[in-house]
Amino acid sequence: MSKYGKLVLVPTPIGNLGDITFRAVSVLKNADIILAEDTRVSSRLMQHLEIEKKLWAHHKFNEHKTVGSLVSKIQEGNTIALISDAGTPGISDPGFLLVRACVENGVDVECLPGPTALIPALAVSGLPTDKFVFEGFLPQKKGRQKRLTQLAGEERTIVFYESPFRLVKALTQFAEFLGSERQCCVCRELSKMFEEVKRGTVAELLQYYAEHPPKGEIVIVVAGAGGETESDD
């Protein structure tokens, strides 16, 4: 048992504010320090939860410089809660560097269960869920085609995050590198008012979104090479 405080990763809703857990609210209310990826975004959540605490900015532009001082704060006995704009911290969001620094310094780290966009998208996709690989965001430029070439033979279901502005580009490249007849599912605005789930081949979804430019948060689920792998038993 550590004599220090601890770091707690607190998942926050990806859309519907009702998805936050009672435990998450309790941790945020009792934390000595709350780190937020974007304090403006998280301030709205804090107001909704009626939590009046100053938020400390912790994002990709300052995390390298601040991890040392944050570990020291925990070693002084403070409990730090880390939240991102939405979902679970560290999953395509800041968090890894701070967690690693805490582990290296013998500081306790906890992560509460809670919202993340990739699992609901995988579950509703209709594609095999027994084995999957999470790719997060593909490189925007350098290394993008190389990564898609490497994924062409991946037999597990593949989950990507993507910007709505790059969705058509992504589907175009999937058709080129993975195959236009590969089964695919695009989930948009999960848990929000205008949630949309579209399933079909890569070619079919490419045609749809070329004609209907998307908005909001996007998760793409693509079948692995060789078709279905999940047992019907």
N, C-alpha and C positions, 0 to 999 in steps of 0.2 A: 504493500500500500504506500503510495507516494505521500510525502509530507508536504508537498506543494499543493497549489490549486490544480486546475485541470482545464483542458481545452475541450469544448463540446461543439461538434458539428450539428447544426440544427437545420433540417430541411424545411423549406417554406413552400407555400402553394405555387404550382406552375400556372394557375389561373384562378380557380374557384377558392376564395379565401376560407371557405368552410372546410378545406382539406387539411388545415393545420391541426396538429394533435394537442390534446390537453397538456401532455408532457412537454411539448415544445414551448407552449405558452409559459408554463411554469419555469422552465429553464431560462427563457428570455427575461422573465420578470425578476429572477433571482441572480442573474449573472452580474458580475462586477463590471464587465466590459462587454459590449456587443460590437463585433466587427462586421461591417457590411460592404459588399462589393460596390454598390452605388447608394450612398446615403439618402439621395433624393427618392429613389425607388423604395427603399426599405422604410423610410419615414412614413410613407402611406400605410404600410402594413402595421407599423408600431402605433399609429393613430387609431387604426381599426381595432387593435388589440388593447388599446388604452394603456400602453406602456410608455411612460415618460422617462426616457433615458437618452443621453447623448450617444450617437452612433459614431464609431471610429471607422474611417475609410480604409479598406483593405482590398486592393485590386491588383491587377497584373502589372501596373506601372509603379507600384511602391512596395510590393510584397518582398522583393529581394532585400530591400533596405530595412524593413521593419521587423522581420522575423526574430532577430536577435533580441530586440527590446521587448517584444511580446512574450518570448519565452521567459525573460527575466521577470516580467509582470506576473506570470503564472507561478514562477518559483518563489515569488514574494507572498504567495497565498491567494492570488486572485483567480476566480473562475471566469474564463473568456468563452463567450458564445460566438461562433462564426456562422454567418448567414450569407447566401448569395442572392442575386436578384430573384431567382426562382429555382426550386428544386434542391437537390442535395449538394452542399459545398464540395468542391474537389472534382465533381463530375462535369468536365468541360467548363469548369469555373475555378477561380482561385481557391486554394486550400492545401494543395499537395506540399508546397514548400514549408508551410507552417507546421503541418502534421509531421513531416520528416524531421524538422528541427526539434519538435517536442519529443519525438521518439528517440532521437540521438542524445537528448539531454535527460532522459528518464522521466519525462513529464507525462502524466496520464492523458490519454485521448479517448473520448467517447464520440460515437456517432448515433444519433437517434434515427430510428426507422421513419420513413416518410416519403413525400412526393419526389418523383423523378420522372421525366417524360419518356425515357426509353422503355421502361417496363410496361406501362399501359399500351404504348404503340405496338410493342411486340405481341402482347396478349390479344389485341383485337385484329392483328394483321391477317390471321388465318394461315400464317406460315409456321413451320415447325419451331417450337419453343424449347425443345429439350437441349439443344446445343445452339449457341449463338455467339457472335463476336460483335462488340461495340466499338465502332470506329470514331465516334464523335464527329467533329468537323474535319472534312478533308482539307489538305493544304489548299489555300486559295490559288496559288500560282505554282511556285517551285515545288516539285515533288508530287504534284497531284496525279499526273498521268502515270508516273512510276508506281504510286500506291494502288491505283486502279488496276494496273497490269498485275501486280502481286495478288490482288483480291479476286482476279478472274477465276482462279481455280479453288477458291475457298468454298468448302462444302457446307459450312454452317450458315445459318441465317445471319445476315449482316444488317446492323442498325447504324444509321447515320443521323447526325444533326445537320441541318442546312438552313441557310438564309433564304427567305422567300425570293429574294432578288437573284439567287443563284440556282433555284430549283430546276428551271428549264435547262440550264447549262449542265447541272448534275445528271438529269435524266438523259440528256443527249449523250453525255459521256458514258453513262451506264449502258446505253444501247450499243455504243461503240466497243467498250471494253468487256462488258459482262454479257451482252446479248440482248437484242430488242424483245425477245420472247420470254425473258426471265420474269417470273412473277414478282410483283412489287406492291407495296402499300404505302401511300402517303398520308400521314396524319397531320392535321393542321389545327392549331389552337385547342389542344387537348384540355378538357375540363372547363373550357370557356363557353360563352354563349353561342359562338359561331363555330363550334367544333365540327370538323369535317374529316371523314375517313374515306379515301378512295382506293379501291383495289383493282388490279388488272395487270396486264403485261407492261413492261417498261415503255414499249411503243404506244400503248393505249393511254397511259398516264402522261406521257410526253405530249401527245396530241391534245389531251384535255387541258393541261396547264399552259400550253402555248396559246390556247384560245381563252383561258380563264386565268389571268395573272393572279397568283396567290398573295395573300397578306398573312402576317402573324408568324408564330413559331412553327417550325416544320420538323417532323421526324420522318425519315424514310426507312422502310424495312424491305430488304431485298432477299429473295430466296437464294440459298446457296447453290453452287454448281452441282448438277446431277439430280436436281429435283428434291422431293421430300425425303426426310431422314427419320422423322418421328414415327415410332411404332403405333399401330392402331390398337394394340392390346390394352 
